[in-house]
Amino acid sequence: MVTTIALVALLAVCTWTDLREGKIYNRYILPALLLGVALNAWLAGWPGVRGSLLGMGIVAGLGLTVINLGQFGPGDIKLLMAVGALKGAAFLWPAGLATALAGGVLAVALLIRRKRMPSAGTLAWALTVNMGNKGALAGMLDAGKMPYSIPIAIGCITALLLGGG
């Protein structure tokens, strides 16, 4: 329960700063990383520490790939690393899937709102190849950064509500 409260607070602060200033600040992420490892050590001992470190490591490894492809910004990856630190590696699968779906829905909603809806074939390709990330969809938006903290927050809260953590 303590890690869930910390996660929801972190998501709220990071989503707010991302929407307001277009940034996810290290001053919130770094303490969350340390807090996640410490809380999991306190609550579950070595298995908790291992889950936290594995969660951070999985995101860091995948994050290097998607940053190099231009799919996510570094703040998005660091936020997901903090999610892994707080909730452990097992939480990343349901949260990641829900995040990808939320990101795809948000991107389509932005396309519709900006009246830049592509053809059905182009949209189908973008959703299947880039489901939930900022690659082709953000390029089609042609309007700058999509604040990906929103789908991350939606994905994590959905996973929590569905019993994933």
C-alpha positions in Angstrom: 0.0 0.0 0.0 2.9 2.4 0.8 4.4 1.9 -2.6 1.1 2.4 -4.3 0.6 5.8 -2.5 4.1 6.8 -3.5 3.5 5.8 -7.1 0.2 7.7 -7.4 1.8 10.8 -5.8 4.8 10.6 -8.2 2.5 10.1 -11.2 0.4 13.1 -10.2 3.4 15.4 -9.8 5.2 14.3 -12.9 2.0 14.5 -15.1 1.4 18.0 -13.7 4.9 19.2 -14.5 4.9 17.5 -17.9 1.6 19.2 -18.9 2.6 22.5 -17.5 6.3 22.8 -18.4 6.8 19.9 -20.8 9.4 18.2 -18.4 9.6 15.4 -16.0 12.2 16.6 -13.4 15.0 14.5 -11.9 14.2 16.2 -8.5 11.1 14.0 -8.3 12.4 10.9 -10.1 15.7 10.3 -8.2 14.1 10.3 -4.8 11.4 8.0 -6.1 14.0 5.6 -7.4 15.7 5.5 -4.0 12.4 5.4 -2.1 11.3 2.5 -4.2 14.3 0.4 -3.5 14.3 1.3 0.2 10.6 0.6 0.7 10.8 -2.7 -1.1 13.8 -3.6 1.0 11.9 -2.8 4.1 8.7 -4.5 3.1 10.1 -7.6 1.4 13.8 -7.8 2.1 16.2 -9.0 -0.6 13.4 -10.2 -2.9 11.9 -6.7 -2.8 15.3 -5.1 -3.6 15.8 -7.6 -6.5 12.3 -6.8 -7.9 13.0 -3.0 -7.7 16.4 -3.3 -9.3 15.1 -5.6 -12.0 12.2 -3.3 -12.7 14.6 -0.3 -13.1 17.0 -2.4 -15.2 14.3 -3.7 -17.6 13.1 -0.1 -18.3 16.6 1.2 -18.6 17.6 -1.5 -21.1 14.5 -1.0 -23.2 14.6 2.7 -22.7 18.0 3.0 -24.3 16.6 1.4 -27.4 13.4 3.5 -27.7 15.3 6.8 -26.9 17.7 6.1 -29.7 14.7 5.4 -32.0 13.1 8.7 -30.9 10.1 7.0 -29.4 10.2 8.3 -25.9 12.0 11.2 -24.1 14.4 10.6 -21.3 11.9 11.9 -18.7 9.4 9.3 -19.8 12.0 6.5 -19.4 13.1 7.8 -16.0 9.4 8.0 -14.9 8.9 4.4 -16.0 12.2 3.4 -14.1 10.7 4.9 -11.0 7.5 2.9 -11.6 9.7 -0.2 -11.8 11.6 0.7 -8.6 8.4 1.4 -6.6 6.3 -1.5 -7.9 8.8 -4.1 -9.1 9.4 -5.9 -12.4 6.1 -7.9 -12.3 4.1 -4.7 -12.4 5.7 -3.5 -15.6 3.9 -5.9 -17.9 0.3 -4.9 -17.0 1.2 -1.3 -16.6 3.2 -1.2 -19.8 0.4 -2.8 -21.8 -2.2 -0.4 -20.4 0.1 2.5 -21.0 0.6 1.5 -24.7 -3.2 1.2 -25.2 -3.7 4.6 -23.5 -1.0 6.2 -25.6 -2.6 4.9 -28.8 -6.0 6.2 -27.8 -4.6 9.5 -26.8 -2.8 9.9 -30.1 -5.9 9.1 -32.1 -7.9 11.5 -30.0 -5.3 14.2 -30.6 -5.4 13.5 -34.4 -9.2 13.8 -34.4 -9.2 17.0 -32.3 -6.6 18.6 -34.6 -8.5 17.4 -37.7 -5.4 15.7 -38.9 -6.8 12.2 -39.1 -4.8 10.2 -41.6 -6.3 7.6 -44.0 -7.5 4.3 -42.4 -4.5 2.4 -43.8 -1.9 4.9 -42.5 -3.7 4.9 -39.1 -3.8 1.1 -38.9 -0.1 1.0 -39.7 0.8 3.6 -37.1 -1.2 1.8 -34.4 0.2 -1.6 -35.1 3.8 -0.6 -35.6 3.9 2.2 -33.0 1.1 1.2 -30.6 1.3 3.6 -27.7 4.5 5.5 -28.4 5.3 8.9 -29.9 7.0 7.8 -33.1 4.9 7.9 -36.3 1.8 9.1 -34.4 3.5 12.2 -33.1 5.0 12.9 -36.5 1.5 12.8 -38.0 0.3 15.2 -35.2 2.8 17.7 -36.5 2.3 19.7 -33.4 5.2 18.9 -31.1 5.4 16.8 -28.0 2.7 14.5 -26.8 2.9 14.5 -23.0 3.5 10.8 -22.5 3.2 11.1 -18.7 -0.6 11.0 -19.2 -0.7 7.5 -20.8 1.9 6.3 -18.2 -0.3 7.5 -15.4 -3.4 6.0 -16.9 -1.6 2.7 -17.6 -0.3 2.5 -14.0 -3.6 3.4 -12.4 -5.4 0.9 -14.7 -3.0 -1.8 -13.7 -3.4 -1.0 -10.0 -7.2 -1.1 -10.3 -7.1 -4.4 -12.1 -5.1 -5.9 -9.3 -1.7 -5.8 -11.0 0.1 -4.3 -8.1 
